[in-house]
Amino acid sequence: MTNKMFKNIMEDSLDNGYVVLIEDCEEELDPVLDSILEKNFTKSGRNLQVMFANKVVTFNQSFKLFITTKLPRPRFSPETYAKTSIIDFTVTFGGLEA
């Protein structure tokens, strides 16, 4: 999310149905992602639209968003848990030995 072109990349990905991977996220997500995570879509004709960064963007249903973190035990807010599906893929040395 620190990429200078983040908003442009997200707009293109939303419109064209690309897969986006946001790496090394901290415990707080950027509020610009809220409308996407909350699935606040509006229908305009046959198209779905979403408000992203104060701009209406066409939403392609093939769009996928993945967010990863390197934090061992992230403490996300309850709102983040409600908006997302969190999967813990933590691998420990003990688990590898077993």
A tleap script that builds the chain and sets N, CA, C and O, in Angstrom:
source leaprc.protein.ff14SB
mol = sequence {
  NMET THR ASN LYS MET PHE LYS ASN ILE MET
  GLU ASP SER LEU ASP ASN GLY TYR VAL VAL
  LEU ILE GLU ASP CYS GLU GLU GLU LEU ASP
  PRO VAL LEU ASP SER ILE LEU GLU LYS ASN
  PHE THR LYS SER GLY ARG ASN LEU GLN VAL
  MET PHE ALA ASN LYS VAL VAL THR PHE ASN
  GLN SER PHE LYS LEU PHE ILE THR THR LYS
  LEU PRO ARG PRO ARG PHE SER PRO GLU THR
  TYR ALA LYS THR SER ILE ILE ASP PHE THR
  VAL THR PHE GLY GLY LEU GLU CALA
}
set mol.1.N position { 0.815 -1.190 0.000 }
set mol.1.CA position { 0.000 0.000 0.000 }
set mol.1.C position { 0.861 1.258 0.000 }
set mol.1.O position { 0.335 2.365 -0.115 }
set mol.2.N position { 2.167 1.104 0.126 }
set mol.2.CA position { 3.049 2.265 0.115 }
set mol.2.C position { 3.458 2.654 -1.307 }
set mol.2.O position { 4.119 3.674 -1.501 }
set mol.3.N position { 3.080 1.867 -2.281 }
set mol.3.CA position { 3.393 2.153 -3.681 }
set mol.3.C position { 2.701 3.451 -4.094 }
set mol.3.O position { 1.529 3.662 -3.782 }
set mol.4.N position { 3.428 4.314 -4.793 }
set mol.4.CA position { 2.874 5.588 -5.248 }
set mol.4.C position { 1.690 5.391 -6.188 }
set mol.4.O position { 0.806 6.244 -6.273 }
set mol.5.N position { 1.680 4.287 -6.877 }
set mol.5.CA position { 0.639 4.014 -7.874 }
set mol.5.C position { -0.484 3.140 -7.306 }
set mol.5.O position { -1.291 2.608 -8.068 }
set mol.6.N position { -0.548 2.984 -5.980 }
set mol.6.CA position { -1.503 2.081 -5.346 }
set mol.6.C position { -2.935 2.354 -5.795 }
set mol.6.O position { -3.646 1.432 -6.193 }
set mol.7.N position { -3.354 3.595 -5.733 }
set mol.7.CA position { -4.743 3.921 -6.086 }
set mol.7.C position { -5.023 3.638 -7.554 }
set mol.7.O position { -6.096 3.140 -7.892 }
set mol.8.N position { -4.077 3.948 -8.426 }
set mol.8.CA position { -4.256 3.664 -9.857 }
set mol.8.C position { -4.318 2.160 -10.118 }
set mol.8.O position { -5.133 1.691 -10.913 }
set mol.9.N position { -3.456 1.416 -9.446 }
set mol.9.CA position { -3.435 -0.041 -9.598 }
set mol.9.C position { -4.761 -0.628 -9.127 }
set mol.9.O position { -5.327 -1.499 -9.788 }
set mol.10.N position { -5.255 -0.154 -7.987 }
set mol.10.CA position { -6.519 -0.655 -7.462 }
set mol.10.C position { -7.685 -0.317 -8.396 }
set mol.10.O position { -8.552 -1.158 -8.630 }
set mol.11.N position { -7.711 0.901 -8.927 }
set mol.11.CA position { -8.781 1.289 -9.848 }
set mol.11.C position { -8.784 0.403 -11.084 }
set mol.11.O position { -9.839 -0.067 -11.511 }
set mol.12.N position { -7.600 0.172 -11.664 }
set mol.12.CA position { -7.502 -0.694 -12.845 }
set mol.12.C position { -7.916 -2.121 -12.507 }
set mol.12.O position { -8.604 -2.775 -13.291 }
set mol.13.N position { -7.497 -2.602 -11.342 }
set mol.13.CA position { -7.809 -3.971 -10.934 }
set mol.13.C position { -9.298 -4.150 -10.684 }
set mol.13.O position { -9.873 -5.170 -11.066 }
set mol.14.N position { -9.926 -3.172 -10.048 }
set mol.14.CA position { -11.367 -3.226 -9.819 }
set mol.14.C position { -12.122 -3.249 -11.139 }
set mol.14.O position { -13.076 -4.010 -11.301 }
set mol.15.N position { -11.705 -2.429 -12.066 }
set mol.15.CA position { -12.382 -2.300 -13.354 }
set mol.15.C position { -12.176 -3.516 -14.255 }
set mol.15.O position { -13.095 -3.931 -14.961 }
set mol.16.N position { -10.971 -4.085 -14.230 }
set mol.16.CA position { -10.639 -5.177 -15.151 }
set mol.16.C position { -10.729 -6.568 -14.524 }
set mol.16.O position { -10.559 -7.569 -15.219 }
set mol.17.N position { -10.996 -6.640 -13.216 }
set mol.17.CA position { -11.157 -7.933 -12.570 }
set mol.17.C position { -9.854 -8.642 -12.278 }
set mol.17.O position { -9.799 -9.872 -12.319 }
set mol.18.N position { -8.803 -7.894 -11.983 }
set mol.18.CA position { -7.516 -8.501 -11.657 }
set mol.18.C position { -7.474 -8.935 -10.193 }
set mol.18.O position { -8.312 -8.538 -9.383 }
set mol.19.N position { -6.484 -9.751 -9.882 }
set mol.19.CA position { -6.225 -10.175 -8.512 }
set mol.19.C position { -5.170 -9.238 -7.929 }
set mol.19.O position { -4.154 -8.968 -8.570 }
set mol.20.N position { -5.412 -8.742 -6.711 }
set mol.20.CA position { -4.471 -7.830 -6.053 }
set mol.20.C position { -3.994 -8.480 -4.760 }
set mol.20.O position { -4.790 -9.015 -3.988 }
set mol.21.N position { -2.694 -8.426 -4.539 }
set mol.21.CA position { -2.085 -8.925 -3.312 }
set mol.21.C position { -1.425 -7.745 -2.608 }
set mol.21.O position { -0.513 -7.123 -3.152 }
set mol.22.N position { -1.884 -7.441 -1.406 }
set mol.22.CA position { -1.270 -6.400 -0.590 }
set mol.22.C position { -0.451 -7.116 0.472 }
set mol.22.O position { -0.994 -7.845 1.302 }
set mol.23.N position { 0.863 -6.902 0.439 }
set mol.23.CA position { 1.772 -7.616 1.329 }
set mol.23.C position { 2.179 -6.765 2.525 }
set mol.23.O position { 2.159 -5.536 2.474 }
set mol.24.N position { 2.547 -7.451 3.601 }
set mol.24.CA position { 3.117 -6.837 4.805 }
set mol.24.C position { 2.219 -5.763 5.407 }
set mol.24.O position { 2.687 -4.685 5.774 }
set mol.25.N position { 0.959 -6.056 5.505 }
set mol.25.CA position { -0.006 -5.134 6.087 }
set mol.25.C position { 0.164 -5.112 7.599 }
set mol.25.O position { 0.484 -6.130 8.212 }
set mol.26.N position { -0.048 -3.970 8.183 }
set mol.26.CA position { -0.012 -3.848 9.638 }
set mol.26.C position { -1.397 -4.158 10.202 }
set mol.26.O position { -2.266 -4.639 9.475 }
set mol.27.N position { -1.607 -3.894 11.470 }
set mol.27.CA position { -2.872 -4.239 12.117 }
set mol.27.C position { -4.021 -3.326 11.699 }
set mol.27.O position { -5.185 -3.687 11.877 }
set mol.28.N position { -3.722 -2.167 11.154 }
set mol.28.CA position { -4.752 -1.245 10.681 }
set mol.28.C position { -4.733 -1.206 9.158 }
set mol.28.O position { -3.684 -1.015 8.542 }
set mol.29.N position { -5.894 -1.388 8.568 }
set mol.29.CA position { -6.002 -1.314 7.111 }
set mol.29.C position { -6.311 0.119 6.696 }
set mol.29.O position { -6.926 0.876 7.448 }
set mol.30.N position { -5.886 0.478 5.512 }
set mol.30.CA position { -6.141 1.809 4.986 }
set mol.30.C position { -7.646 2.005 4.814 }
set mol.30.O position { -8.305 1.154 4.216 }
set mol.31.N position { -8.198 3.090 5.317 }
set mol.31.CA position { -9.642 3.337 5.205 }
set mol.31.C position { -10.146 3.416 3.763 }
set mol.31.O position { -11.346 3.282 3.523 }
set mol.32.N position { -9.249 3.630 2.805 }
set mol.32.CA position { -9.664 3.696 1.408 }
set mol.32.C position { -10.206 2.345 0.936 }
set mol.32.O position { -10.938 2.287 -0.052 }
set mol.33.N position { -9.853 1.252 1.635 }
set mol.33.CA position { -10.315 -0.082 1.273 }
set mol.33.C position { -11.688 -0.421 1.851 }
set mol.33.O position { -12.283 -1.433 1.481 }
set mol.34.N position { -12.190 0.415 2.750 }
set mol.34.CA position { -13.440 0.107 3.454 }
set mol.34.C position { -14.613 -0.192 2.533 }
set mol.34.O position { -15.324 -1.173 2.751 }
set mol.35.N position { -14.832 0.620 1.518 }
set mol.35.CA position { -15.998 0.401 0.647 }
set mol.35.C position { -15.895 -0.920 -0.109 }
set mol.35.O position { -16.912 -1.538 -0.424 }
set mol.36.N position { -14.672 -1.352 -0.401 }
set mol.36.CA position { -14.480 -2.633 -1.087 }
set mol.36.C position { -14.710 -3.779 -0.101 }
set mol.36.O position { -15.415 -4.739 -0.411 }
set mol.37.N position { -14.116 -3.674 1.080 }
set mol.37.CA position { -14.252 -4.732 2.079 }
set mol.37.C position { -15.683 -4.869 2.580 }
set mol.37.O position { -16.135 -5.971 2.889 }
set mol.38.N position { -16.391 -3.754 2.659 }
set mol.38.CA position { -17.785 -3.781 3.104 }
set mol.38.C position { -18.749 -4.139 1.973 }
set mol.38.O position { -19.946 -4.319 2.199 }
set mol.39.N position { -18.222 -4.240 0.768 }
set mol.39.CA position { -19.001 -4.568 -0.427 }
set mol.39.C position { -20.152 -3.576 -0.635 }
set mol.39.O position { -21.302 -3.955 -0.860 }
set mol.40.N position { -19.793 -2.299 -0.552 }
set mol.40.CA position { -20.756 -1.225 -0.788 }
set mol.40.C position { -20.857 -0.953 -2.287 }
set mol.40.O position { -20.353 0.055 -2.782 }
set mol.41.N position { -21.509 -1.856 -2.993 }
set mol.41.CA position { -21.635 -1.733 -4.435 }
set mol.41.C position { -22.989 -1.124 -4.778 }
set mol.41.O position { -23.983 -1.338 -4.084 }
set mol.42.N position { -22.999 -0.374 -5.849 }
set mol.42.CA position { -24.253 0.142 -6.389 }
set mol.42.C position { -24.383 -0.364 -7.809 }
set mol.42.O position { -23.386 -0.554 -8.505 }
set mol.43.N position { -25.595 -0.579 -8.229 }
set mol.43.CA position { -25.831 -1.101 -9.573 }
set mol.43.C position { -26.178 0.060 -10.493 }
set mol.43.O position { -27.036 0.886 -10.181 }
set mol.44.N position { -25.505 0.108 -11.619 }
set mol.44.CA position { -25.756 1.125 -12.630 }
set mol.44.C position { -25.928 0.393 -13.956 }
set mol.44.O position { -24.946 0.020 -14.596 }
set mol.45.N position { -27.167 0.192 -14.363 }
set mol.45.CA position { -27.424 -0.613 -15.552 }
set mol.45.C position { -27.059 -2.054 -15.264 }
set mol.45.O position { -27.575 -2.660 -14.325 }
set mol.46.N position { -26.171 -2.597 -16.070 }
set mol.46.CA position { -25.696 -3.967 -15.853 }
set mol.46.C position { -24.446 -4.023 -14.989 }
set mol.46.O position { -24.029 -5.102 -14.566 }
set mol.47.N position { -23.849 -2.875 -14.726 }
set mol.47.CA position { -22.563 -2.829 -14.028 }
set mol.47.C position { -22.721 -2.545 -12.544 }
set mol.47.O position { -23.647 -1.856 -12.115 }
set mol.48.N position { -21.794 -3.093 -11.776 }
set mol.48.CA position { -21.671 -2.732 -10.371 }
set mol.48.C position { -20.610 -1.648 -10.263 }
set mol.48.O position { -19.615 -1.662 -10.987 }
set mol.49.N position { -20.834 -0.717 -9.358 }
set mol.49.CA position { -19.862 0.342 -9.126 }
set mol.49.C position { -19.562 0.419 -7.645 }
set mol.49.O position { -20.390 0.062 -6.807 }
set mol.50.N position { -18.355 0.895 -7.331 }
set mol.50.CA position { -17.939 1.051 -5.947 }
set mol.50.C position { -17.204 2.385 -5.835 }
set mol.50.O position { -16.519 2.817 -6.762 }
set mol.51.N position { -17.365 3.021 -4.682 }
set mol.51.CA position { -16.661 4.269 -4.413 }
set mol.51.C position { -15.281 3.921 -3.889 }
set mol.51.O position { -15.160 3.273 -2.849 }
set mol.52.N position { -14.247 4.338 -4.587 }
set mol.52.CA position { -12.872 4.071 -4.171 }
set mol.52.C position { -12.077 5.362 -4.284 }
set mol.52.O position { -11.978 5.948 -5.362 }
set mol.53.N position { -11.521 5.796 -3.181 }
set mol.53.CA position { -10.699 7.008 -3.129 }
set mol.53.C position { -11.464 8.204 -3.704 }
set mol.53.O position { -10.942 8.948 -4.535 }
set mol.54.N position { -12.700 8.373 -3.252 }
set mol.54.CA position { -13.564 9.479 -3.676 }
set mol.54.C position { -13.820 9.492 -5.174 }
set mol.54.O position { -14.009 10.552 -5.771 }
set mol.55.N position { -13.824 8.324 -5.768 }
set mol.55.CA position { -14.063 8.187 -7.200 }
set mol.55.C position { -14.929 6.950 -7.420 }
set mol.55.O position { -14.699 5.909 -6.805 }
set mol.56.N position { -15.914 7.063 -8.289 }
set mol.56.CA position { -16.764 5.913 -8.604 }
set mol.56.C position { -16.041 5.064 -9.649 }
set mol.56.O position { -15.672 5.555 -10.716 }
set mol.57.N position { -15.845 3.790 -9.328 }
set mol.57.CA position { -15.114 2.870 -10.199 }
set mol.57.C position { -16.018 1.687 -10.520 }
set mol.57.O position { -16.727 1.185 -9.648 }
set mol.58.N position { -15.991 1.245 -11.773 }
set mol.58.CA position { -16.737 0.053 -12.154 }
set mol.58.C position { -16.103 -1.156 -11.487 }
set mol.58.O position { -14.882 -1.305 -11.475 }
set mol.59.N position { -16.954 -2.025 -10.927 }
set mol.59.CA position { -16.470 -3.211 -10.218 }
set mol.59.C position { -16.702 -4.446 -11.068 }
set mol.59.O position { -17.840 -4.773 -11.404 }
set mol.60.N position { -15.626 -5.128 -11.411 }
set mol.60.CA position { -15.692 -6.384 -12.140 }
set mol.60.C position { -15.745 -7.513 -11.115 }
set mol.60.O position { -14.915 -7.552 -10.207 }
set mol.61.N position { -16.690 -8.419 -11.239 }
set mol.61.CA position { -16.869 -9.468 -10.243 }
set mol.61.C position { -15.736 -10.483 -10.207 }
set mol.61.O position { -15.701 -11.327 -9.311 }
set mol.62.N position { -14.811 -10.423 -11.156 }
set mol.62.CA position { -13.640 -11.302 -11.127 }
set mol.62.C position { -12.550 -10.766 -10.206 }
set mol.62.O position { -11.574 -11.464 -9.932 }
set mol.63.N position { -12.706 -9.531 -9.727 }
set mol.63.CA position { -11.716 -8.910 -8.844 }
set mol.63.C position { -11.582 -9.709 -7.559 }
set mol.63.O position { -12.578 -10.139 -6.976 }
set mol.64.N position { -10.342 -9.904 -7.122 }
set mol.64.CA position { -10.050 -10.578 -5.858 }
set mol.64.C position { -8.994 -9.767 -5.127 }
set mol.64.O position { -8.077 -9.228 -5.747 }
set mol.65.N position { -9.121 -9.681 -3.810 }
set mol.65.CA position { -8.169 -8.949 -2.982 }
set mol.65.C position { -7.650 -9.865 -1.890 }
set mol.65.O position { -8.428 -10.446 -1.133 }
set mol.66.N position { -6.338 -9.993 -1.811 }
set mol.66.CA position { -5.676 -10.765 -0.777 }
set mol.66.C position { -4.750 -9.836 -0.014 }
set mol.66.O position { -4.027 -9.041 -0.615 }
set mol.67.N position { -4.770 -9.933 1.305 }
set mol.67.CA position { -3.936 -9.092 2.150 }
set mol.67.C position { -3.145 -10.015 3.072 }
set mol.67.O position { -3.720 -10.880 3.734 }
set mol.68.N position { -1.831 -9.830 3.114 }
set mol.68.CA position { -0.983 -10.668 3.968 }
set mol.68.C position { -0.263 -9.802 4.994 }
set mol.68.O position { -0.085 -8.600 4.800 }
set mol.69.N position { 0.145 -10.434 6.083 }
set mol.69.CA position { 0.936 -9.774 7.109 }
set mol.69.C position { 2.005 -10.732 7.596 }
set mol.69.O position { 1.835 -11.950 7.548 }
set mol.70.N position { 3.104 -10.173 8.061 }
set mol.70.CA position { 4.163 -10.991 8.643 }
set mol.70.C position { 4.075 -10.999 10.167 }
set mol.70.O position { 4.903 -11.613 10.840 }
set mol.71.N position { 3.076 -10.321 10.702 }
set mol.71.CA position { 2.909 -10.268 12.148 }
set mol.71.C position { 2.535 -11.654 12.668 }
set mol.71.O position { 1.635 -12.287 12.117 }
set mol.72.N position { 3.211 -12.144 13.726 }
set mol.72.CA position { 2.921 -13.493 14.221 }
set mol.72.C position { 1.533 -13.623 14.839 }
set mol.72.O position { 0.890 -14.660 14.675 }
set mol.73.N position { 1.069 -12.629 15.525 }
set mol.73.CA position { -0.270 -12.644 16.139 }
set mol.73.C position { -0.905 -11.265 15.974 }
set mol.73.O position { -0.944 -10.476 16.918 }
set mol.74.N position { -1.394 -10.984 14.788 }
set mol.74.CA position { -1.976 -9.653 14.574 }
set mol.74.C position { -3.260 -9.473 15.394 }
set mol.74.O position { -4.037 -10.411 15.570 }
set mol.75.N position { -3.457 -8.289 15.873 }
set mol.75.CA position { -4.652 -7.954 16.641 }
set mol.75.C position { -5.471 -6.962 15.822 }
set mol.75.O position { -5.415 -5.751 16.034 }
set mol.76.N position { -6.222 -7.507 14.893 }
set mol.76.CA position { -7.068 -6.667 14.050 }
set mol.76.C position { -8.281 -6.209 14.843 }
set mol.76.O position { -8.670 -6.831 15.831 }
set mol.77.N position { -8.861 -5.127 14.399 }
set mol.77.CA position { -10.059 -4.607 15.058 }
set mol.77.C position { -11.236 -5.537 14.763 }
set mol.77.O position { -11.210 -6.278 13.780 }
set mol.78.N position { -12.261 -5.501 15.605 }
set mol.78.CA position { -13.461 -6.311 15.341 }
set mol.78.C position { -14.097 -5.977 13.994 }
set mol.78.O position { -14.669 -6.851 13.343 }
set mol.79.N position { -14.000 -4.721 13.576 }
set mol.79.CA position { -14.546 -4.323 12.274 }
set mol.79.C position { -13.823 -5.026 11.131 }
set mol.79.O position { -14.443 -5.432 10.148 }
set mol.80.N position { -12.506 -5.165 11.269 }
set mol.80.CA position { -11.727 -5.858 10.239 }
set mol.80.C position { -12.122 -7.319 10.161 }
set mol.80.O position { -12.245 -7.873 9.068 }
set mol.81.N position { -12.323 -7.954 11.321 }
set mol.81.CA position { -12.761 -9.348 11.324 }
set mol.81.C position { -14.140 -9.490 10.690 }
set mol.81.O position { -14.413 -10.493 10.031 }
set mol.82.N position { -14.998 -8.518 10.876 }
set mol.82.CA position { -16.348 -8.580 10.309 }
set mol.82.C position { -16.338 -8.395 8.796 }
set mol.82.O position { -17.193 -8.945 8.101 }
set mol.83.N position { -15.378 -7.626 8.277 }
set mol.83.CA position { -15.327 -7.314 6.844 }
set mol.83.C position { -14.555 -8.347 6.033 }
set mol.83.O position { -14.700 -8.400 4.812 }
set mol.84.N position { -13.744 -9.163 6.684 }
set mol.84.CA position { -12.830 -10.044 5.957 }
set mol.84.C position { -12.936 -11.490 6.432 }
set mol.84.O position { -13.569 -11.782 7.447 }
set mol.85.N position { -12.314 -12.373 5.689 }
set mol.85.CA position { -12.125 -13.763 6.112 }
set mol.85.C position { -10.649 -13.910 6.450 }
set mol.85.O position { -9.797 -13.793 5.569 }
set mol.86.N position { -10.342 -14.160 7.699 }
set mol.86.CA position { -8.962 -14.251 8.153 }
set mol.86.C position { -8.569 -15.714 8.237 }
set mol.86.O position { -9.257 -16.520 8.864 }
set mol.87.N position { -7.458 -16.047 7.602 }
set mol.87.CA position { -6.943 -17.415 7.611 }
set mol.87.C position { -5.533 -17.373 8.169 }
set mol.87.O position { -4.692 -16.625 7.670 }
set mol.88.N position { -5.266 -18.159 9.188 }
set mol.88.CA position { -3.949 -18.197 9.827 }
set mol.88.C position { -3.134 -19.323 9.209 }
set mol.88.O position { -3.426 -20.500 9.421 }
set mol.89.N position { -2.113 -18.957 8.445 }
set mol.89.CA position { -1.226 -19.935 7.814 }
set mol.89.C position { 0.117 -19.981 8.530 }
set mol.89.O position { 1.145 -20.237 7.904 }
set mol.90.N position { 0.115 -19.738 9.827 }
set mol.90.CA position { 1.353 -19.706 10.584 }
set mol.90.C position { 1.974 -21.095 10.627 }
set mol.90.O position { 1.306 -22.084 10.930 }
set mol.91.N position { 3.252 -21.148 10.319 }
set mol.91.CA position { 4.006 -22.396 10.395 }
set mol.91.C position { 5.096 -22.190 11.434 }
set mol.91.O position { 5.883 -21.248 11.342 }
set mol.92.N position { 5.139 -23.067 12.414 }
set mol.92.CA position { 6.173 -22.985 13.449 }
set mol.92.C position { 7.142 -24.142 13.303 }
set mol.92.O position { 6.849 -25.123 12.619 }
set mol.93.N position { 8.297 -24.028 13.946 }
set mol.93.CA position { 9.275 -25.117 13.882 }
set mol.93.C position { 8.710 -26.379 14.506 }
set mol.93.O position { 8.924 -27.478 13.993 }
set mol.94.N position { 7.987 -26.229 15.613 }
set mol.94.CA position { 7.356 -27.387 16.259 }
set mol.94.C position { 6.367 -28.069 15.336 }
set mol.94.O position { 6.305 -29.298 15.282 }
set mol.95.N position { 5.603 -27.288 14.620 }
set mol.95.CA position { 4.635 -27.850 13.680 }
set mol.95.C position { 5.329 -28.558 12.531 }
set mol.95.O position { 4.855 -29.597 12.071 }
set mol.96.N position { 6.435 -28.020 12.063 }
set mol.96.CA position { 7.179 -28.683 10.990 }
set mol.96.C position { 7.806 -29.994 11.469 }
set mol.96.O position { 7.862 -30.974 10.725 }
set mol.97.N position { 8.274 -30.001 12.718 }
set mol.97.CA position { 8.855 -31.227 13.262 }
set mol.97.C position { 7.804 -32.321 13.432 }
set mol.97.O position { 8.085 -33.498 13.208 }
set mol.98.N position { 6.598 -31.929 13.827 }
set mol.98.CA position { 5.538 -32.908 14.024 }
set mol.98.C position { 5.131 -33.506 12.693 }
set mol.98.O position { 4.243 -34.358 12.644 }
savepdb mol mol.pdb
quit
